[in-house]
């Protein structure tokens, strides 16, 4: 029970129960598959090596001298849109 003071009068309010609609979602199609996800160390190392190879390929393309300026700027834009520009900050500072 809550009370509110208005001037010299005390007004008492009964706290109303808040009724919220209950969402009736269907069960997830994925179940709890991602709650207990673990990756094998060998697979993780394989992915890490592949990532390093791809970063070096991208770096060599970015530093290639035969590209036109418009192509280079387009590549930098794509790299930034992919969200991987932080890997190539030193290289893109050249331009």
Chimera marker file (.cmm) of the C-alpha trace (Angstrom):
<marker_set name="trace">
<marker id="1" x="0.000" y="0.000" z="0.000" r="1" g="1" b="0" radius="0.5"/>
<marker id="2" x="1.436" y="3.373" z="-0.977" r="1" g="1" b="0" radius="0.5"/>
<marker id="3" x="0.483" y="6.738" z="0.424" r="1" g="1" b="0" radius="0.5"/>
<marker id="4" x="0.852" y="10.169" z="-1.126" r="1" g="1" b="0" radius="0.5"/>
<marker id="5" x="0.849" y="13.445" z="0.801" r="1" g="1" b="0" radius="0.5"/>
<marker id="6" x="-1.035" y="16.248" z="-0.935" r="1" g="1" b="0" radius="0.5"/>
<marker id="7" x="-0.874" y="19.422" z="1.157" r="1" g="1" b="0" radius="0.5"/>
<marker id="8" x="-2.171" y="18.448" z="4.612" r="1" g="1" b="0" radius="0.5"/>
<marker id="9" x="-4.263" y="15.543" z="3.296" r="1" g="1" b="0" radius="0.5"/>
<marker id="10" x="-2.940" y="11.995" z="3.071" r="1" g="1" b="0" radius="0.5"/>
<marker id="11" x="-4.288" y="10.054" z="0.119" r="1" g="1" b="0" radius="0.5"/>
<marker id="12" x="-3.839" y="6.292" z="0.159" r="1" g="1" b="0" radius="0.5"/>
<marker id="13" x="-3.576" y="4.296" z="-3.015" r="1" g="1" b="0" radius="0.5"/>
<marker id="14" x="-3.756" y="0.580" z="-3.317" r="1" g="1" b="0" radius="0.5"/>
<marker id="15" x="-0.912" y="-0.621" z="-5.486" r="1" g="1" b="0" radius="0.5"/>
<marker id="16" x="-2.462" y="-2.108" z="-8.562" r="1" g="1" b="0" radius="0.5"/>
<marker id="17" x="-0.945" y="-5.290" z="-9.845" r="1" g="1" b="0" radius="0.5"/>
<marker id="18" x="0.802" y="-4.710" z="-13.142" r="1" g="1" b="0" radius="0.5"/>
<marker id="19" x="-0.497" y="-7.144" z="-15.717" r="1" g="1" b="0" radius="0.5"/>
<marker id="20" x="1.819" y="-7.727" z="-18.622" r="1" g="1" b="0" radius="0.5"/>
<marker id="21" x="0.966" y="-9.827" z="-21.652" r="1" g="1" b="0" radius="0.5"/>
<marker id="22" x="2.694" y="-13.181" z="-21.743" r="1" g="1" b="0" radius="0.5"/>
<marker id="23" x="4.563" y="-13.923" z="-24.943" r="1" g="1" b="0" radius="0.5"/>
<marker id="24" x="3.902" y="-17.386" z="-26.248" r="1" g="1" b="0" radius="0.5"/>
<marker id="25" x="6.948" y="-17.988" z="-28.414" r="1" g="1" b="0" radius="0.5"/>
<marker id="26" x="7.429" y="-21.309" z="-30.121" r="1" g="1" b="0" radius="0.5"/>
<marker id="27" x="10.526" y="-23.279" z="-29.101" r="1" g="1" b="0" radius="0.5"/>
<marker id="28" x="13.709" y="-22.414" z="-30.959" r="1" g="1" b="0" radius="0.5"/>
<marker id="29" x="14.495" y="-24.498" z="-34.007" r="1" g="1" b="0" radius="0.5"/>
<marker id="30" x="18.120" y="-24.551" z="-32.858" r="1" g="1" b="0" radius="0.5"/>
<marker id="31" x="17.387" y="-25.878" z="-29.380" r="1" g="1" b="0" radius="0.5"/>
<marker id="32" x="20.348" y="-25.490" z="-27.035" r="1" g="1" b="0" radius="0.5"/>
<marker id="33" x="22.906" y="-26.248" z="-29.715" r="1" g="1" b="0" radius="0.5"/>
<marker id="34" x="24.844" y="-22.997" z="-29.252" r="1" g="1" b="0" radius="0.5"/>
<marker id="35" x="24.686" y="-22.978" z="-25.463" r="1" g="1" b="0" radius="0.5"/>
<marker id="36" x="27.259" y="-25.732" z="-25.251" r="1" g="1" b="0" radius="0.5"/>
<marker id="37" x="29.407" y="-24.910" z="-28.283" r="1" g="1" b="0" radius="0.5"/>
<marker id="38" x="33.048" y="-25.963" z="-28.195" r="1" g="1" b="0" radius="0.5"/>
<marker id="39" x="35.613" y="-26.087" z="-30.958" r="1" g="1" b="0" radius="0.5"/>
<marker id="40" x="38.457" y="-28.530" z="-31.359" r="1" g="1" b="0" radius="0.5"/>
<marker id="41" x="41.924" y="-26.980" z="-30.880" r="1" g="1" b="0" radius="0.5"/>
<marker id="42" x="43.165" y="-28.387" z="-34.188" r="1" g="1" b="0" radius="0.5"/>
<marker id="43" x="40.242" y="-26.845" z="-36.045" r="1" g="1" b="0" radius="0.5"/>
<marker id="44" x="40.833" y="-23.538" z="-34.269" r="1" g="1" b="0" radius="0.5"/>
<marker id="45" x="44.518" y="-23.575" z="-35.257" r="1" g="1" b="0" radius="0.5"/>
<marker id="46" x="43.592" y="-24.419" z="-38.840" r="1" g="1" b="0" radius="0.5"/>
<marker id="47" x="41.199" y="-21.439" z="-38.946" r="1" g="1" b="0" radius="0.5"/>
<marker id="48" x="43.848" y="-19.161" z="-37.403" r="1" g="1" b="0" radius="0.5"/>
<marker id="49" x="46.378" y="-20.177" z="-40.066" r="1" g="1" b="0" radius="0.5"/>
<marker id="50" x="43.842" y="-19.642" z="-42.836" r="1" g="1" b="0" radius="0.5"/>
<marker id="51" x="43.010" y="-16.199" z="-41.441" r="1" g="1" b="0" radius="0.5"/>
<marker id="52" x="46.694" y="-15.246" z="-41.425" r="1" g="1" b="0" radius="0.5"/>
<marker id="53" x="47.083" y="-16.379" z="-45.050" r="1" g="1" b="0" radius="0.5"/>
<marker id="54" x="44.039" y="-14.349" z="-46.099" r="1" g="1" b="0" radius="0.5"/>
<marker id="55" x="45.303" y="-11.279" z="-44.219" r="1" g="1" b="0" radius="0.5"/>
<marker id="56" x="48.649" y="-11.514" z="-46.012" r="1" g="1" b="0" radius="0.5"/>
<marker id="57" x="46.905" y="-11.887" z="-49.391" r="1" g="1" b="0" radius="0.5"/>
<marker id="58" x="44.757" y="-8.845" z="-48.667" r="1" g="1" b="0" radius="0.5"/>
<marker id="59" x="47.794" y="-6.881" z="-47.503" r="1" g="1" b="0" radius="0.5"/>
<marker id="60" x="49.703" y="-7.732" z="-50.697" r="1" g="1" b="0" radius="0.5"/>
<marker id="61" x="46.728" y="-6.720" z="-52.866" r="1" g="1" b="0" radius="0.5"/>
<marker id="62" x="46.412" y="-3.469" z="-50.924" r="1" g="1" b="0" radius="0.5"/>
<marker id="63" x="50.099" y="-2.671" z="-51.387" r="1" g="1" b="0" radius="0.5"/>
<marker id="64" x="50.212" y="-3.707" z="-55.066" r="1" g="1" b="0" radius="0.5"/>
<marker id="65" x="51.670" y="-0.927" z="-57.195" r="1" g="1" b="0" radius="0.5"/>
<marker id="66" x="49.786" y="-1.822" z="-60.387" r="1" g="1" b="0" radius="0.5"/>
<marker id="67" x="46.382" y="-0.800" z="-59.047" r="1" g="1" b="0" radius="0.5"/>
<marker id="68" x="44.731" y="2.462" z="-59.991" r="1" g="1" b="0" radius="0.5"/>
<marker id="69" x="43.944" y="4.874" z="-57.186" r="1" g="1" b="0" radius="0.5"/>
<marker id="70" x="40.184" y="4.386" z="-57.629" r="1" g="1" b="0" radius="0.5"/>
<marker id="71" x="40.581" y="0.598" z="-57.316" r="1" g="1" b="0" radius="0.5"/>
<marker id="72" x="42.704" y="0.997" z="-54.197" r="1" g="1" b="0" radius="0.5"/>
<marker id="73" x="40.186" y="3.335" z="-52.589" r="1" g="1" b="0" radius="0.5"/>
<marker id="74" x="37.380" y="0.935" z="-53.488" r="1" g="1" b="0" radius="0.5"/>
<marker id="75" x="39.322" y="-1.910" z="-51.843" r="1" g="1" b="0" radius="0.5"/>
<marker id="76" x="39.885" y="0.191" z="-48.710" r="1" g="1" b="0" radius="0.5"/>
<marker id="77" x="36.158" y="0.969" z="-48.631" r="1" g="1" b="0" radius="0.5"/>
<marker id="78" x="35.275" y="-2.727" z="-48.897" r="1" g="1" b="0" radius="0.5"/>
<marker id="79" x="37.760" y="-3.610" z="-46.145" r="1" g="1" b="0" radius="0.5"/>
<marker id="80" x="36.235" y="-0.971" z="-43.880" r="1" g="1" b="0" radius="0.5"/>
<marker id="81" x="32.685" y="-2.146" z="-44.617" r="1" g="1" b="0" radius="0.5"/>
<marker id="82" x="33.679" y="-5.714" z="-43.752" r="1" g="1" b="0" radius="0.5"/>
<marker id="83" x="34.897" y="-4.463" z="-40.382" r="1" g="1" b="0" radius="0.5"/>
<marker id="84" x="38.453" y="-5.725" z="-40.785" r="1" g="1" b="0" radius="0.5"/>
<marker id="85" x="40.170" y="-2.396" z="-41.415" r="1" g="1" b="0" radius="0.5"/>
<marker id="86" x="41.940" y="-2.507" z="-38.045" r="1" g="1" b="0" radius="0.5"/>
<marker id="87" x="44.159" y="-5.281" z="-39.440" r="1" g="1" b="0" radius="0.5"/>
<marker id="88" x="45.423" y="-2.951" z="-42.171" r="1" g="1" b="0" radius="0.5"/>
<marker id="89" x="45.722" y="0.448" z="-40.473" r="1" g="1" b="0" radius="0.5"/>
<marker id="90" x="49.419" y="0.867" z="-41.304" r="1" g="1" b="0" radius="0.5"/>
<marker id="91" x="48.882" y="0.007" z="-44.962" r="1" g="1" b="0" radius="0.5"/>
<marker id="92" x="45.882" y="2.278" z="-45.450" r="1" g="1" b="0" radius="0.5"/>
<marker id="93" x="47.699" y="5.210" z="-43.826" r="1" g="1" b="0" radius="0.5"/>
<marker id="94" x="49.934" y="5.239" z="-46.929" r="1" g="1" b="0" radius="0.5"/>
<marker id="95" x="47.074" y="6.644" z="-48.952" r="1" g="1" b="0" radius="0.5"/>
<link id1="1" id2="2" r="1" g="1" b="0" radius="0.2"/>
<link id1="2" id2="3" r="1" g="1" b="0" radius="0.2"/>
<link id1="3" id2="4" r="1" g="1" b="0" radius="0.2"/>
<link id1="4" id2="5" r="1" g="1" b="0" radius="0.2"/>
<link id1="5" id2="6" r="1" g="1" b="0" radius="0.2"/>
<link id1="6" id2="7" r="1" g="1" b="0" radius="0.2"/>
<link id1="7" id2="8" r="1" g="1" b="0" radius="0.2"/>
<link id1="8" id2="9" r="1" g="1" b="0" radius="0.2"/>
<link id1="9" id2="10" r="1" g="1" b="0" radius="0.2"/>
<link id1="10" id2="11" r="1" g="1" b="0" radius="0.2"/>
<link id1="11" id2="12" r="1" g="1" b="0" radius="0.2"/>
<link id1="12" id2="13" r="1" g="1" b="0" radius="0.2"/>
<link id1="13" id2="14" r="1" g="1" b="0" radius="0.2"/>
<link id1="14" id2="15" r="1" g="1" b="0" radius="0.2"/>
<link id1="15" id2="16" r="1" g="1" b="0" radius="0.2"/>
<link id1="16" id2="17" r="1" g="1" b="0" radius="0.2"/>
<link id1="17" id2="18" r="1" g="1" b="0" radius="0.2"/>
<link id1="18" id2="19" r="1" g="1" b="0" radius="0.2"/>
<link id1="19" id2="20" r="1" g="1" b="0" radius="0.2"/>
<link id1="20" id2="21" r="1" g="1" b="0" radius="0.2"/>
<link id1="21" id2="22" r="1" g="1" b="0" radius="0.2"/>
<link id1="22" id2="23" r="1" g="1" b="0" radius="0.2"/>
<link id1="23" id2="24" r="1" g="1" b="0" radius="0.2"/>
<link id1="24" id2="25" r="1" g="1" b="0" radius="0.2"/>
<link id1="25" id2="26" r="1" g="1" b="0" radius="0.2"/>
<link id1="26" id2="27" r="1" g="1" b="0" radius="0.2"/>
<link id1="27" id2="28" r="1" g="1" b="0" radius="0.2"/>
<link id1="28" id2="29" r="1" g="1" b="0" radius="0.2"/>
<link id1="29" id2="30" r="1" g="1" b="0" radius="0.2"/>
<link id1="30" id2="31" r="1" g="1" b="0" radius="0.2"/>
<link id1="31" id2="32" r="1" g="1" b="0" radius="0.2"/>
<link id1="32" id2="33" r="1" g="1" b="0" radius="0.2"/>
<link id1="33" id2="34" r="1" g="1" b="0" radius="0.2"/>
<link id1="34" id2="35" r="1" g="1" b="0" radius="0.2"/>
<link id1="35" id2="36" r="1" g="1" b="0" radius="0.2"/>
<link id1="36" id2="37" r="1" g="1" b="0" radius="0.2"/>
<link id1="37" id2="38" r="1" g="1" b="0" radius="0.2"/>
<link id1="38" id2="39" r="1" g="1" b="0" radius="0.2"/>
<link id1="39" id2="40" r="1" g="1" b="0" radius="0.2"/>
<link id1="40" id2="41" r="1" g="1" b="0" radius="0.2"/>
<link id1="41" id2="42" r="1" g="1" b="0" radius="0.2"/>
<link id1="42" id2="43" r="1" g="1" b="0" radius="0.2"/>
<link id1="43" id2="44" r="1" g="1" b="0" radius="0.2"/>
<link id1="44" id2="45" r="1" g="1" b="0" radius="0.2"/>
<link id1="45" id2="46" r="1" g="1" b="0" radius="0.2"/>
<link id1="46" id2="47" r="1" g="1" b="0" radius="0.2"/>
<link id1="47" id2="48" r="1" g="1" b="0" radius="0.2"/>
<link id1="48" id2="49" r="1" g="1" b="0" radius="0.2"/>
<link id1="49" id2="50" r="1" g="1" b="0" radius="0.2"/>
<link id1="50" id2="51" r="1" g="1" b="0" radius="0.2"/>
<link id1="51" id2="52" r="1" g="1" b="0" radius="0.2"/>
<link id1="52" id2="53" r="1" g="1" b="0" radius="0.2"/>
<link id1="53" id2="54" r="1" g="1" b="0" radius="0.2"/>
<link id1="54" id2="55" r="1" g="1" b="0" radius="0.2"/>
<link id1="55" id2="56" r="1" g="1" b="0" radius="0.2"/>
<link id1="56" id2="57" r="1" g="1" b="0" radius="0.2"/>
<link id1="57" id2="58" r="1" g="1" b="0" radius="0.2"/>
<link id1="58" id2="59" r="1" g="1" b="0" radius="0.2"/>
<link id1="59" id2="60" r="1" g="1" b="0" radius="0.2"/>
<link id1="60" id2="61" r="1" g="1" b="0" radius="0.2"/>
<link id1="61" id2="62" r="1" g="1" b="0" radius="0.2"/>
<link id1="62" id2="63" r="1" g="1" b="0" radius="0.2"/>
<link id1="63" id2="64" r="1" g="1" b="0" radius="0.2"/>
<link id1="64" id2="65" r="1" g="1" b="0" radius="0.2"/>
<link id1="65" id2="66" r="1" g="1" b="0" radius="0.2"/>
<link id1="66" id2="67" r="1" g="1" b="0" radius="0.2"/>
<link id1="67" id2="68" r="1" g="1" b="0" radius="0.2"/>
<link id1="68" id2="69" r="1" g="1" b="0" radius="0.2"/>
<link id1="69" id2="70" r="1" g="1" b="0" radius="0.2"/>
<link id1="70" id2="71" r="1" g="1" b="0" radius="0.2"/>
<link id1="71" id2="72" r="1" g="1" b="0" radius="0.2"/>
<link id1="72" id2="73" r="1" g="1" b="0" radius="0.2"/>
<link id1="73" id2="74" r="1" g="1" b="0" radius="0.2"/>
<link id1="74" id2="75" r="1" g="1" b="0" radius="0.2"/>
<link id1="75" id2="76" r="1" g="1" b="0" radius="0.2"/>
<link id1="76" id2="77" r="1" g="1" b="0" radius="0.2"/>
<link id1="77" id2="78" r="1" g="1" b="0" radius="0.2"/>
<link id1="78" id2="79" r="1" g="1" b="0" radius="0.2"/>
<link id1="79" id2="80" r="1" g="1" b="0" radius="0.2"/>
<link id1="80" id2="81" r="1" g="1" b="0" radius="0.2"/>
<link id1="81" id2="82" r="1" g="1" b="0" radius="0.2"/>
<link id1="82" id2="83" r="1" g="1" b="0" radius="0.2"/>
<link id1="83" id2="84" r="1" g="1" b="0" radius="0.2"/>
<link id1="84" id2="85" r="1" g="1" b="0" radius="0.2"/>
<link id1="85" id2="86" r="1" g="1" b="0" radius="0.2"/>
<link id1="86" id2="87" r="1" g="1" b="0" radius="0.2"/>
<link id1="87" id2="88" r="1" g="1" b="0" radius="0.2"/>
<link id1="88" id2="89" r="1" g="1" b="0" radius="0.2"/>
<link id1="89" id2="90" r="1" g="1" b="0" radius="0.2"/>
<link id1="90" id2="91" r="1" g="1" b="0" radius="0.2"/>
<link id1="91" id2="92" r="1" g="1" b="0" radius="0.2"/>
<link id1="92" id2="93" r="1" g="1" b="0" radius="0.2"/>
<link id1="93" id2="94" r="1" g="1" b="0" radius="0.2"/>
<link id1="94" id2="95" r="1" g="1" b="0" radius="0.2"/>
</marker_set>
